[in-house]
Amino acid sequence: MNRFIRCLESDPDLHSIEKDDLPLIIQNLFILTGCDYVSFFKDHGKTSFFKTFFKYTEFITSSVENNVIGKLSLTNSDDISSFLSFICLIGCEYWRKCASAFLREKLETPEQLYRTVYSSNLSPKENHIAWISKIREALYSRVPSEEFYLPSFDALFLHWKRSYWVCNTEETEENTAETQVLYNSESDASDFGDDTMDGSVFFELQNVDDDDLENIIFNFQYQHLA
């Protein structure tokens, strides 16, 4: 796990993200793209979403150029910038299905499309609506059926609200779970690999669902073992 975190921190594609934000971004990205409590996007799996995120990281999470704002690390559903970041993620993901539609306009990336629709007279939300609407229009004749179509802006908003409800629910469960952590400082760290701290760490997790265990271990190891 520590090796995975260090790989994220040193990845050149993620240099625009603050290191402290990475754990929450990875967790939220997993939830936002479909989990046990949130709908999936037809024909768009985890691998595809992660590739999209790594390819357009700055556009999705941290760029302020041309009024593109947002952070996937935020878990406050009242913060509109988090929703706009999610819209950027979805738009970039569906872009690959309709990129050929914009070749005549010599637009090769979703960022270039955003710059063409951007207006200083519009709010950030309105600019994002105009941008993703262009992608939806281009997709219309390029998907085999409605279930493959990009959801409407309102549907994406409800999806985002539910996703962040799950994020906050899991954080609450993690904080209230009956957790006992035992450190054995005399143990040989080599038994657990070179990438662990001195001593062994044992987790005794009670009243925690299996689905929540992965996120709990991830957050704990990032905060205590990194």
N, C-alpha and C positions, 0 to 999 in steps of 0.2 A: 504493500500500500504506500509506504514511504517513497519507494522508487517511482510509483505511478505519479505521486504528487510532485516529485522533483522533475519528472518528465514534462508535466504540465507547466510548471514554473519556468522551465528552460526552453519551452517550445517557442520558436520565433513567431509563429502565427498568433500566439497569445500574448505578445509583449505589451500590447496596449491595455491589458487587464491587470488590475492590482492583484497581487498574490493573495491577499486576504479574501478577495472575492471569489477566487476559483472554486473552493469547495461548494459554496452555495450555487454558483452558476452551473456546475456539473449536476448537482442534485436537481435544481429547478429545470434544467434542460431535459433530464430524464423524465420528470413528471409532466412537463408541458407537452412532450411529444407522445404521450400516451402511457398510462399505467393501469393498475387494477381499478382505480377510482376515476380515471379520466379517459375519454374517448381517444382512439388512435386515428391517424390520418391514413386513409386508404392508399396503399401502394407507396407509402413513405415511412420506412422503418427507422430504427435508431441509428443504424450505420449511416444512412443517407443524411439524417439530420445532423449528426456529428461532423460528417464531412462538410456539409454546408456551413456549419458554425465555424469550423476551423478555416474555411476558405474566405468567409466574409466577417470575421470576428470584429474588426474595427467598425464596420458599417452597422453591425447588429448591436453591439454593446457599448461603444464608447465614443464614437465620432460625434462631434458637434458641428461639423462642416455641413452647410446647407440645412441647418436645423434638424439634423438627424440626431436624436437623443435617445437615451435609454440604457438600462442596466438589468440584465437577467438575474443579477444577484439579489435584487430587492424582493422582499416578501410582503410588502405592504400593498394590498390591492387598491388602496386609495391613491397610490402614486402612478399617475398616467404615464410617466416615462418608462416604467417597467412594461406596461402594455404595448407601448410603441416599439420597444425592443423586441417583444414577442412578435409583433406584426412584421418587423424586419426579418426575423428568423423565418416565419412562414412564407413571406413573399420570396425570399431568396431560395427557399427549398422548392417552391413551385415554379420558380423561374426556369429551372433546368428542363421543365416539360414544355416550355413555350418560348425558349430563347430565340428560336429560329424566326419567330414572328416579328422580331425587332431588328433583324439584319438589314432590312431595307432602310431603316432609320440610322444604321450604323451604330446601334447600341449593343454593346457586347457584355455588359454587366448590369445587374440590378441597380447598382449605385448610379450608373449613367442614366438609367431610366428615371431614377428619383430626381436627378438634377433637371431633367427636362420638364417634369411636372411641378417642380417646386415653385411656390409663389410666396413672396414676402408678405403678401396681404392675407395669407391664410395662416391658421394656427397649426402647430405641429401635428395635431390629430387630423386636421383637414388635409394637410399635405400627405400624410400617410394613407388616408382613405383614397385620395386621388391616385397615389402610386400603386396600391394593391388592386385598385379597380382596373387599372390598365392590364395588370397581370391576369386578373380574372377574365377579362374580355378576350385576351389572347388565348386563354386555355379553352374557351368555349367549344371550339371546333377541333380540339386536339385531345380530348379525353373520350374514352369509349362509352361512358355512362355517367349519370349525375353523381354517383357515389365517389367518383374520382375527381370531381370538380372542387375547386378551392372554396371553402365555406365563406359565407358572407361576413362582412365586417362585424355585424351584430352577433353572429354565431361565434366568431373568434373571440369577441369580448366576453361572452358567457363562458366559453371554454377556458379563457385566461382566469376569470374570477374563480371558477371551480378549482383550477390547478393550484392557485395560491391559497385557497382554502385547505387543500391537501397539504401544501407546504407547511402552513402554520399549524395544522393538526398534527403533523408528524413531529414538528419541533416541540409542541406541547407534550406529546406522548414521550418524546425523548427526555424531556426535562423532568417528567413526573414518573417515568419508569423506575421500578425498584431495581437499582443497579448497584452492584458491588464490584469494585475493582481492587484486586490484590496484587501488590508488587512484591516480587521476590528478588531483592537486590543481589543475592548471592548466586543466582542462576547464571549459567554460562550463556551469554548472548549469542554465541555461535550456533546454539541449538535452533535459533530462530532466524538465522541468516545474518549477513553483515549489515543489512539495512535497518535493523531494529535497534532500539535504545538498549543500554546496559540493563540486563535483568529481563525477566519474562513478565508478560502481562496476561492476566487471566480475566475473562469476562464471565460474570454470572448474571444473566439477564432473565428476569422473571416478568411475566405478564406482558411480554412484547411479541407481537405478531412476527412471523417469519418475513413478511413483506417489509417490515420496518427495520429489521435487523441490519440490513446492508447499509442503510443511511446512518444508523446509529454508530456502527463501527467506523464508517468512513469519517464522520465528524469527530468522533473521539480520537481516532488515530491522527487526524490532521492537527487537532489542537494540542495533543499531548505527546505525540511521537515524532512529529515532523522536525 
